[in-house]
Amino acid sequence: MKALNAILVVLLGVLLVASFSSDAVAFTDDEIEKHPIDVEFENRIDADPSTSGMIEASRWGENEWDKLLNENYKLLMKKLDKEAQTRLKNSQREWIKFRDLEFEFNGKLYAEFDGSMYRTVTAGFRMDFVRERALRLGYYLDDLNNQ
């Protein structure tokens, strides 16, 4: 059983490193423009690919995506009428509740696993979760600006 767990940890580590690698993307850099936060995140991983380096890079990324999320939210609120502002405000409040519950679940789940690699899984999950919302609000903003 310990051997199987060790194999699973190694496979998870390989998958995690591959997910942090720009080579794992199905598109070339010429086909997709990467967000500056993603570029800097990859640079930080390249500079320190250790477990602690990946965790620190993910925490940095989560913080930067959160800043962008808040900026996009504020800009979006300025563009919406009162009714749409209320819907966005309600949506964001519920997303924050969902985020907090997901972070709690994810953190508790992986805290029970053996291996330091699971700390990187948790940190990467948090960053990706906030990244997704920041980008979604940005897409809404782009759509409003382009209509």
NORGIRA-V433562 format. One record per residue. N is the residue number from 1. RES is the residue in three letters. SS is DSSP state (@ for helix, = for strand, . for the rest). PSI is psi in degrees with one decimal (NA if undefined). OMEGA is omega in degrees with one decimal (999 if undefined). Layout:
n->N res->RES ss->SS psi->PSI omega->OMEGA
n->N res->RES ss->SS psi->PSI omega->OMEGA
This chain:
n->1 res->MET ss->. psi->-41.0 omega->179.0
n->2 res->LYS ss->@ psi->-37.0 omega->178.9
n->3 res->ALA ss->@ psi->-40.9 omega->178.5
n->4 res->LEU ss->@ psi->-42.8 omega->177.7
n->5 res->ASN ss->@ psi->-41.0 omega->179.0
n->6 res->ALA ss->@ psi->-41.1 omega->178.1
n->7 res->ILE ss->@ psi->-43.2 omega->179.8
n->8 res->LEU ss->@ psi->-39.9 omega->178.5
n->9 res->VAL ss->@ psi->-42.7 omega->178.7
n->10 res->VAL ss->@ psi->-45.4 omega->178.6
n->11 res->LEU ss->@ psi->-41.1 omega->177.1
n->12 res->LEU ss->@ psi->-42.2 omega->178.4
n->13 res->GLY ss->@ psi->-42.9 omega->178.8
n->14 res->VAL ss->@ psi->-43.9 omega->179.2
n->15 res->LEU ss->@ psi->-40.1 omega->179.9
n->16 res->LEU ss->@ psi->-45.9 omega->178.7
n->17 res->VAL ss->@ psi->-39.5 omega->178.0
n->18 res->ALA ss->@ psi->-36.4 omega->179.9
n->19 res->SER ss->@ psi->-27.4 omega->177.4
n->20 res->PHE ss->@ psi->-13.6 omega->-175.9
n->21 res->SER ss->. psi->135.4 omega->178.5
n->22 res->SER ss->@ psi->-19.9 omega->178.8
n->23 res->ASP ss->@ psi->-16.7 omega->-178.0
n->24 res->ALA ss->@ psi->-10.6 omega->-179.0
n->25 res->VAL ss->. psi->137.6 omega->-177.0
n->26 res->ALA ss->. psi->-18.2 omega->-179.4
n->27 res->PHE ss->. psi->153.8 omega->175.6
n->28 res->THR ss->. psi->163.3 omega->178.3
n->29 res->ASP ss->. psi->-27.4 omega->179.1
n->30 res->ASP ss->. psi->-24.7 omega->-176.8
n->31 res->GLU ss->. psi->-27.0 omega->-178.2
n->32 res->ILE ss->. psi->129.6 omega->175.6
n->33 res->GLU ss->. psi->123.3 omega->-179.1
n->34 res->LYS ss->. psi->145.2 omega->175.9
n->35 res->HIS ss->. psi->142.8 omega->179.8
n->36 res->PRO ss->@ psi->-32.2 omega->177.7
n->37 res->ILE ss->@ psi->-41.6 omega->177.5
n->38 res->ASP ss->@ psi->-40.6 omega->179.8
n->39 res->VAL ss->@ psi->-47.6 omega->-179.4
n->40 res->GLU ss->@ psi->-38.3 omega->177.0
n->41 res->PHE ss->@ psi->-47.9 omega->178.5
n->42 res->GLU ss->@ psi->-39.2 omega->177.2
n->43 res->ASN ss->@ psi->-39.9 omega->-179.9
n->44 res->ARG ss->@ psi->-39.3 omega->177.1
n->45 res->ILE ss->@ psi->-43.8 omega->178.8
n->46 res->ASP ss->@ psi->-36.9 omega->-178.4
n->47 res->ALA ss->@ psi->-31.7 omega->-179.8
n->48 res->ASP ss->. psi->86.8 omega->-177.5
n->49 res->PRO ss->. psi->12.1 omega->177.1
n->50 res->SER ss->. psi->167.8 omega->176.8
n->51 res->THR ss->@ psi->-48.6 omega->-179.4
n->52 res->SER ss->@ psi->-34.3 omega->177.1
n->53 res->GLY ss->@ psi->-41.7 omega->178.5
n->54 res->MET ss->@ psi->-39.3 omega->178.9
n->55 res->ILE ss->@ psi->-45.3 omega->179.7
n->56 res->GLU ss->@ psi->-42.1 omega->178.4
n->57 res->ALA ss->@ psi->-40.3 omega->179.1
n->58 res->SER ss->@ psi->-40.0 omega->177.4
n->59 res->ARG ss->@ psi->-41.4 omega->176.1
n->60 res->TRP ss->@ psi->-47.7 omega->-178.8
n->61 res->GLY ss->@ psi->-42.8 omega->178.4
n->62 res->GLU ss->@ psi->-44.2 omega->179.4
n->63 res->ASN ss->@ psi->-44.8 omega->-179.6
n->64 res->GLU ss->@ psi->-41.5 omega->177.8
n->65 res->TRP ss->@ psi->-35.9 omega->178.3
n->66 res->ASP ss->@ psi->-39.6 omega->176.2
n->67 res->LYS ss->@ psi->-45.1 omega->179.6
n->68 res->LEU ss->@ psi->-39.5 omega->177.2
n->69 res->LEU ss->@ psi->-48.7 omega->-179.1
n->70 res->ASN ss->@ psi->-39.0 omega->177.4
n->71 res->GLU ss->@ psi->-45.6 omega->179.4
n->72 res->ASN ss->@ psi->-39.2 omega->178.0
n->73 res->TYR ss->@ psi->-48.4 omega->-179.0
n->74 res->LYS ss->@ psi->-43.4 omega->178.9
n->75 res->LEU ss->@ psi->-39.8 omega->179.2
n->76 res->LEU ss->@ psi->-42.3 omega->179.1
n->77 res->MET ss->@ psi->-35.8 omega->179.5
n->78 res->LYS ss->@ psi->-24.4 omega->-175.7
n->79 res->LYS ss->@ psi->-13.7 omega->-173.3
n->80 res->LEU ss->. psi->152.8 omega->172.0
n->81 res->ASP ss->. psi->172.9 omega->-173.8
n->82 res->LYS ss->@ psi->-43.6 omega->-179.1
n->83 res->GLU ss->@ psi->-44.1 omega->178.9
n->84 res->ALA ss->@ psi->-35.1 omega->175.8
n->85 res->GLN ss->@ psi->-42.9 omega->179.1
n->86 res->THR ss->@ psi->-42.9 omega->178.6
n->87 res->ARG ss->@ psi->-43.8 omega->179.0
n->88 res->LEU ss->@ psi->-43.6 omega->179.5
n->89 res->LYS ss->@ psi->-44.5 omega->178.4
n->90 res->ASN ss->@ psi->-42.4 omega->178.5
n->91 res->SER ss->@ psi->-44.5 omega->-178.6
n->92 res->GLN ss->@ psi->-39.7 omega->177.7
n->93 res->ARG ss->@ psi->-42.9 omega->178.9
n->94 res->GLU ss->@ psi->-36.7 omega->177.2
n->95 res->TRP ss->@ psi->-41.3 omega->179.4
n->96 res->ILE ss->@ psi->-42.2 omega->176.7
n->97 res->LYS ss->@ psi->-46.2 omega->179.4
n->98 res->PHE ss->@ psi->-45.5 omega->178.2
n->99 res->ARG ss->@ psi->-49.1 omega->-177.8
n->100 res->ASP ss->@ psi->-41.1 omega->178.0
n->101 res->LEU ss->@ psi->-40.3 omega->177.7
n->102 res->GLU ss->@ psi->-42.9 omega->178.3
n->103 res->PHE ss->@ psi->-42.7 omega->179.3
n->104 res->GLU ss->@ psi->-48.2 omega->179.9
n->105 res->PHE ss->@ psi->-50.6 omega->-178.0
n->106 res->ASN ss->@ psi->-45.8 omega->-178.9
n->107 res->GLY ss->@ psi->-43.9 omega->179.6
n->108 res->LYS ss->@ psi->-40.2 omega->-179.8
n->109 res->LEU ss->@ psi->-53.3 omega->-175.2
n->110 res->TYR ss->@ psi->-16.0 omega->175.7
n->111 res->ALA ss->@ psi->-23.9 omega->-179.7
n->112 res->GLU ss->. psi->-12.0 omega->-177.3
n->113 res->PHE ss->. psi->147.8 omega->174.5
n->114 res->ASP ss->. psi->140.4 omega->176.0
n->115 res->GLY ss->. psi->135.7 omega->-178.2
n->116 res->SER ss->. psi->-18.8 omega->-178.0
n->117 res->MET ss->@ psi->-27.5 omega->-178.8
n->118 res->TYR ss->@ psi->-22.9 omega->173.4
n->119 res->ARG ss->@ psi->-36.1 omega->177.6
n->120 res->THR ss->@ psi->-33.6 omega->177.2
n->121 res->VAL ss->@ psi->-46.9 omega->180.0
n->122 res->THR ss->@ psi->-45.8 omega->-179.7
n->123 res->ALA ss->@ psi->-41.9 omega->178.8
n->124 res->GLY ss->@ psi->-38.7 omega->177.6
n->125 res->PHE ss->@ psi->-46.5 omega->-179.0
n->126 res->ARG ss->@ psi->-46.4 omega->-179.6
n->127 res->MET ss->@ psi->-47.8 omega->-178.1
n->128 res->ASP ss->@ psi->-35.7 omega->-179.2
n->129 res->PHE ss->@ psi->-46.4 omega->179.7
n->130 res->VAL ss->@ psi->-38.5 omega->178.3
n->131 res->ARG ss->@ psi->-46.4 omega->-178.4
n->132 res->GLU ss->@ psi->-44.2 omega->-179.5
n->133 res->ARG ss->@ psi->-41.1 omega->178.4
n->134 res->ALA ss->@ psi->-45.1 omega->179.8
n->135 res->LEU ss->@ psi->-39.1 omega->179.2
n->136 res->ARG ss->@ psi->-46.2 omega->178.4
n->137 res->LEU ss->@ psi->-35.4 omega->176.5
n->138 res->GLY ss->@ psi->-38.1 omega->178.0
n->139 res->TYR ss->@ psi->-41.4 omega->176.7
n->140 res->TYR ss->@ psi->-44.4 omega->-180.0
n->141 res->LEU ss->@ psi->-45.6 omega->177.3
n->142 res->ASP ss->@ psi->-43.2 omega->179.7
n->143 res->ASP ss->@ psi->-41.6 omega->177.7
n->144 res->LEU ss->@ psi->-39.0 omega->-179.8
n->145 res->ASN ss->@ psi->-24.3 omega->-175.3
n->146 res->ASN ss->. psi->5.4 omega->-179.6
n->147 res->GLN ss->. psi->NA omega->999
